Amino acid sequence: MSLGKNFTRKTSNAFREELTMEADAILSARWVIPILRVLAKNPNRFSGIKNLLKGVSPKVLALRLRQLEDASIIEKVRLPAPANCDGYALTELGLSTIPIIIAINDWAAKMTELTVEARTGCNFGR
């Protein structure tokens, strides 16, 4: 695909910045990372996601699922038997968020360790 001769490096950088801001907005919305974490394990139906995410309202969950679907990060799928119902799964783009989720989990573990160390003086063998 050609972007044309008027598509300059400056335009390309502006476009990349715009896409980065859009990705930031999507991933920073409340409940998005927990939803992606649930779907990274297995496709799941609405009620399954809701049960795994304590505290999310049905209205907010429906909104976030719709936003993620609109962004092509998740898709509606037919779950196999015995569920045999509609659910949600990560798309190829959604699967590409798994390293981000792993990095957040690793950072959270490190933050927890450092917080406990700061509060207790324990250094966990370092």
C-alpha positions as CSV (number, residue, x, y, z in Angstrom):
1,M,0.0,0.0,0.0
2,S,1.4,3.4,-1.0
3,L,0.7,6.4,1.2
4,G,1.6,8.7,-1.7
5,K,4.4,11.1,-2.3
6,N,2.8,13.8,-0.1
7,F,3.1,11.5,3.0
8,T,6.4,12.8,4.5
9,R,8.4,11.7,7.5
10,K,6.9,14.6,9.4
11,T,3.4,13.4,8.5
12,S,4.4,9.9,9.4
13,N,5.6,11.0,12.8
14,A,2.4,13.0,13.4
15,F,0.3,9.9,12.3
16,R,2.3,7.7,14.6
17,E,1.8,10.1,17.5
18,E,-1.9,10.2,16.9
19,L,-2.1,6.4,16.9
20,T,0.0,6.2,20.1
21,M,-2.4,8.6,21.8
22,E,-5.4,6.6,20.6
23,A,-3.8,3.4,22.0
24,D,-3.1,5.2,25.3
25,A,-6.7,6.2,25.5
26,I,-8.0,2.7,24.8
27,L,-5.6,0.9,27.2
28,S,-5.9,3.4,30.0
29,A,-9.7,3.3,30.2
30,R,-10.8,1.8,33.5
31,W,-11.3,-2.0,33.4
32,V,-9.7,-2.5,29.9
33,I,-6.5,-4.2,31.2
34,P,-8.4,-6.5,33.5
35,I,-10.8,-7.4,30.7
36,L,-7.8,-8.2,28.4
37,R,-6.2,-10.2,31.2
38,V,-9.3,-12.4,31.4
39,L,-9.6,-12.9,27.7
40,A,-5.9,-13.6,27.3
41,K,-6.5,-16.8,29.3
42,N,-9.5,-18.0,27.3
43,P,-12.4,-16.6,25.3
44,N,-15.3,-16.0,27.7
45,R,-18.9,-14.9,27.7
46,F,-20.2,-11.6,29.2
47,S,-21.3,-13.2,32.5
48,G,-18.0,-15.1,32.9
49,I,-16.0,-11.9,32.5
50,K,-18.3,-10.1,34.9
51,N,-17.9,-12.8,37.5
52,L,-14.1,-12.7,37.2
53,L,-14.0,-8.9,37.5
54,K,-15.4,-8.0,40.9
55,G,-16.8,-4.5,41.0
56,V,-17.4,-3.8,37.4
57,S,-21.0,-2.9,36.6
58,P,-22.8,-4.5,33.7
59,K,-23.2,-1.1,32.0
60,V,-19.5,-0.3,32.2
61,L,-18.5,-3.8,31.1
62,A,-20.8,-3.6,28.1
63,L,-19.4,-0.2,27.2
64,R,-15.7,-1.4,27.4
65,L,-16.4,-4.6,25.5
66,R,-18.1,-2.5,22.7
67,Q,-15.1,-0.1,22.7
68,L,-12.6,-2.9,22.5
69,E,-14.7,-4.5,19.7
70,D,-14.8,-1.2,17.8
71,A,-11.0,-1.0,18.1
72,S,-10.7,-4.5,16.7
73,I,-9.0,-5.7,19.9
74,I,-11.7,-8.3,20.7
75,E,-14.4,-10.0,18.7
76,K,-17.6,-11.8,19.3
77,V,-17.3,-15.5,18.9
78,R,-19.4,-18.6,19.3
79,L,-18.0,-20.6,22.2
80,P,-17.8,-24.4,21.8
81,A,-19.9,-26.9,23.7
82,P,-20.8,-27.2,26.6
83,A,-21.2,-23.4,26.7
84,N,-22.5,-23.2,23.1
85,C,-23.2,-19.5,23.4
86,D,-21.8,-16.2,22.2
87,G,-18.7,-14.8,23.9
88,Y,-15.6,-12.6,23.4
89,A,-12.1,-13.4,22.3
90,L,-9.0,-11.5,21.6
91,T,-8.3,-10.8,17.9
92,E,-4.8,-10.8,16.4
93,L,-4.4,-7.2,17.5
94,G,-5.8,-8.1,21.0
95,L,-3.2,-11.0,21.3
96,S,-0.5,-8.4,20.6
97,T,-1.5,-6.8,24.0
98,I,-0.4,-9.9,26.0
99,P,3.2,-8.7,26.3
100,I,1.9,-5.4,27.6
101,I,-0.2,-7.2,30.2
102,I,2.8,-9.3,31.2
103,A,4.9,-6.2,31.6
104,I,2.3,-4.6,33.8
105,N,2.0,-7.7,35.9
106,D,5.8,-7.8,36.3
107,W,5.9,-4.1,37.2
108,A,3.1,-4.5,39.7
109,A,5.0,-7.4,41.4
110,K,8.2,-5.2,41.5
111,M,6.2,-2.3,42.9
112,T,4.6,-4.5,45.6
113,E,8.0,-5.8,46.6
114,L,9.6,-2.3,46.8
115,T,6.6,-1.0,48.7
116,V,6.7,-3.8,51.3
117,E,10.5,-3.3,51.6
118,A,10.0,0.4,52.2
119,R,7.4,-0.1,54.8
120,T,9.0,-3.1,56.7
121,G,12.7,-2.8,56.0
122,C,12.7,-6.3,54.6
123,N,14.7,-6.7,51.4
124,F,13.4,-10.1,50.2
125,G,16.9,-11.6,49.7
126,R,18.4,-8.8,47.6
